[in-house]
Amino acid sequence: MKDTGCGMNKKQLDDLFTKFGTGNNENGLNTNGLGLGLYLSREICQKLGGDITCESIQGIGSTFMVQIPFDPLIELKDLFENEKFFESPDDDLK
């Protein structure tokens, strides 16, 4: 995701994905919240084998990148090995 907002300096970027990090409001913007959203987003991405990162230029904007590995062959293999996938919805009525 890319925005053309106020961007962040290096210190803000370093603190961006920390638990309870709410920004330091250097730009006079409202930073209400618990500071868990980006922390939890990164945790989830990392548990899935990926990551979420951010590049930012102060005064220009920020770009967030989410990378989650996906191997369609493994995903399809798991799907087809699941016997319930092939059951007819009517099987439950018998």
C-alpha positions as CSV (number, residue, x, y, z in Angstrom):
1,M,0.0,0.0,0.0
2,K,1.3,3.4,-0.8
3,D,0.2,6.8,0.5
4,T,1.2,10.4,-0.1
5,G,0.8,11.4,3.6
6,C,3.4,13.1,5.7
7,G,5.9,10.2,5.8
8,M,8.1,9.2,8.7
9,N,11.6,9.9,9.8
10,K,14.1,7.1,10.7
11,K,13.2,7.1,14.4
12,Q,9.5,6.7,13.6
13,L,10.2,3.9,11.2
14,D,12.4,2.1,13.8
15,D,9.5,2.2,16.3
16,L,6.7,1.5,13.8
17,F,6.2,-2.2,14.4
18,T,6.8,-2.2,18.2
19,K,4.2,-3.3,20.7
20,F,2.2,-0.3,21.9
21,G,4.0,2.0,19.5
22,T,1.6,4.9,18.8
23,G,4.0,7.3,17.1
24,N,5.3,10.4,18.7
25,N,3.0,12.8,17.1
26,E,5.8,15.0,15.7
27,N,3.6,16.1,12.8
28,G,0.6,17.1,15.0
29,L,-1.5,14.2,13.8
30,N,-3.9,12.2,15.9
31,T,-2.2,9.0,16.8
32,N,-4.9,7.5,19.1
33,G,-5.0,3.8,19.4
34,L,-3.4,1.0,21.4
35,G,-0.4,0.7,19.1
36,L,-1.0,-3.0,18.4
37,G,-2.3,-3.0,14.8
38,L,1.1,-2.9,13.0
39,Y,2.7,-5.0,15.7
40,L,0.1,-7.8,15.3
41,S,0.1,-7.5,11.5
42,R,3.8,-8.2,11.4
43,E,3.5,-11.0,13.9
44,I,0.8,-12.7,11.7
45,C,2.9,-12.2,8.6
46,Q,6.0,-13.7,10.2
47,K,4.0,-16.7,11.6
48,L,3.0,-17.3,8.0
49,G,6.6,-17.2,6.9
50,G,6.5,-13.7,5.5
51,D,6.9,-10.2,6.7
52,I,5.5,-6.7,6.5
53,T,7.9,-3.8,5.9
54,C,7.7,-0.1,5.4
55,E,9.7,2.5,3.4
56,S,9.0,6.1,4.1
57,I,10.3,9.6,3.1
58,Q,9.3,12.3,5.5
59,G,7.2,14.9,3.8
60,I,6.4,12.6,0.8
61,G,4.7,9.4,2.0
62,S,5.1,5.8,3.0
63,T,4.9,2.4,1.2
64,F,4.0,-0.7,3.1
65,M,4.8,-4.1,1.6
66,V,3.3,-7.5,2.8
67,Q,5.0,-10.6,1.6
68,I,3.5,-14.0,2.4
69,P,4.9,-17.1,0.7
70,F,2.4,-19.2,-1.3
71,D,3.2,-22.4,-3.2
72,P,0.1,-23.3,-5.2
73,L,1.3,-26.9,-5.6
74,I,1.5,-27.5,-1.9
75,E,-1.8,-25.7,-1.3
76,L,-3.6,-27.8,-3.9
77,K,-2.0,-31.0,-2.6
78,D,-3.2,-30.2,0.9
79,L,-6.7,-29.4,-0.4
80,F,-7.0,-32.7,-2.4
81,E,-5.7,-34.8,0.5
82,N,-8.5,-33.5,2.6
83,E,-11.3,-36.2,2.2
84,K,-14.0,-33.8,3.3
85,F,-13.3,-31.6,0.3
86,F,-14.8,-34.3,-1.9
87,E,-17.8,-35.1,0.1
88,S,-21.1,-34.0,-1.3
89,P,-23.2,-31.6,0.9
90,D,-25.9,-34.2,0.7
91,D,-23.7,-36.8,2.4
92,D,-24.6,-35.2,5.8
93,L,-28.2,-35.9,5.2
94,K,-27.8,-39.7,4.9
